[in-house]
Amino acid sequence: MEIINVKMSNNLFDKQIPLMKPFINSEEVANEIKEILDSGWISQGPKVQEFESLFAEFVGARYAVATNSCTSAIHLALICSDVICGDEVILADHTCMADANAVIMSGATPVFADVDPKTFNITPETVEKKITDRTKAILLIDQIGLPCDIDAFKELAAKYNLKLIDDSAVSLGATYKGSYLGSHDLITTYSFHPRKMITTGEGGMLVTNDKEVAERARRLRATGASVSDLERHKAKGIILQEYHESGFNYRMTDMQAILGISQMKIVNYIIQERAKLANYYDSQLADFKEIECPFVPENSTHCYSSYCLKIKDHQKYKVKDLIKFMSEKNISCRFGIQPLHREPYFANRNFVDSEYPVSNSLAESTFFIPIFPGLKLEEQDYIIKSIKEFFNEVK
Ligand SMILES: *Cc1c(COP(=O)(O)O)cnc(C)c1O
């Protein structure tokens, strides 16, 4: 199998076990990049188209539109869901700023909902409390690699006549009721930042089954032009583009798409390896009484783009101390996701802190440990041993 050709440079990470390392077939990519450079077509072109087709087929959606980031893909998803200035969009408090940024870029107001203590995702109950007559859409976020309860949200959205968007930035390869996120007839977005399941350096994707949404997103990512650069090139310059709405420059380059195409050849391997590593952590840590392993509901599979542990008694054991302890052992860990409503940017929005008990408590009790294809069994054992040591030494 091609996997054998994947060479991982260790230069950057000689001493420390990193939290995350992209898994790239660099030799293959380097050869193809050279071809692209020699061809003269380095911006968005045939390679982006090829990457889109592979991606749509993989997740089980009709159309895929590549972008320069997931933030821009979410922005396009919001516009294509008719979110406009003055609307409210409900999303998890327990997520990264990028999601709120995309909402703000659309002119709408982000409204945060608390999450479930087991799945770390929003639920119809936490969202329903936040619905007002200005609410236009719900932005689902399949956090850390675990799907939201999509069907329950489809019901809620139908009840209140709201649009539903699924941000699967970190959840490529996770399944809900037996099929990949992206195949559930929602506009779904992905990130290809190096910390996500597959990477193009920077990059994103919007998938949809709706032809009009796909066509509008394609126009909006390229200045709003009615004709793409590639179509104009193929027509040898005979056709002229028109502008029916103002757009953006959210294009992915063919150089990035080369990396994306190469990643699609090994995406199954990446998904399997992550599951294997996570299962091993589960098997060694599930019975350890001080922490909780990631929860996965019956109807879903987790893709483990990160592996997040929760400290049960976070009054006694501080995440900060644990991260410091692990760092001294040359293991990179990270704080869990911090509540967005507490960010200084939102200070004047007067979010009520007590309305986010779960999100607030996860910020103080969760942490990420290393997981990436290529992480060795000895390294996992050393990480597990070090975690247990921390809890035994604090007493
Ligand atoms: C990383 C991430 C994003 C942003 O992706 P970019 O490609 O960096 O714009 C959005 N949503 C979630 C949940 C993410 O983890």
Ligand as a Chemical Component Dictionary entry (heavy atoms), coordinates in Angstrom:
data_LIG
# 
_chem_comp.id                   LIG 
_chem_comp.type                 NON-POLYMER 
_chem_comp.pdbx_formal_charge   0 
_chem_comp.three_letter_code    LIG 
# 
loop_
_chem_comp_atom.comp_id 
_chem_comp_atom.atom_id 
_chem_comp_atom.alt_atom_id 
_chem_comp_atom.type_symbol 
_chem_comp_atom.charge 
_chem_comp_atom.model_Cartn_x 
_chem_comp_atom.model_Cartn_y 
_chem_comp_atom.model_Cartn_z 
_chem_comp_atom.pdbx_ordinal 
LIG C1 C1 C 0 -10.685 24.678 13.080 1  
LIG C2 C2 C 0 -12.105 24.925 13.155 2  
LIG C3 C3 C 0 -12.730 25.886 12.358 3  
LIG C4 C4 C 0 -11.963 26.844 11.486 4  
LIG O1 O1 O 0 -11.301 26.242 10.430 5  
LIG P1 P1 P 0 -10.306 27.116 9.547  6  
LIG O2 O2 O 0 -10.037 26.215 8.379  7  
LIG O3 O3 O 0 -9.083  27.369 10.376 8  
LIG O4 O4 O 0 -11.003 28.356 9.159  9  
LIG C5 C5 C 0 -14.102 26.013 12.430 10 
LIG N1 N1 N 0 -14.828 25.248 13.250 11 
LIG C6 C6 C 0 -14.270 24.319 14.072 12 
LIG C7 C7 C 0 -15.135 23.481 14.964 13 
LIG C8 C8 C 0 -12.890 24.142 14.055 14 
LIG O5 O5 O 0 -12.323 23.255 14.883 15 
# 
loop_
_chem_comp_bond.comp_id 
_chem_comp_bond.atom_id_1 
_chem_comp_bond.atom_id_2 
_chem_comp_bond.value_order 
_chem_comp_bond.pdbx_ordinal 
LIG C1 C2 SING 1  
LIG C2 C3 SING 2  
LIG C2 C8 DOUB 3  
LIG C3 C4 SING 4  
LIG C3 C5 DOUB 5  
LIG C4 O1 SING 6  
LIG O1 P1 SING 7  
LIG P1 O2 DOUB 8  
LIG P1 O3 SING 9  
LIG P1 O4 SING 10 
LIG C5 N1 SING 11 
LIG N1 C6 DOUB 12 
LIG C6 C7 SING 13 
LIG C6 C8 SING 14 
LIG C8 O5 SING 15 
# 
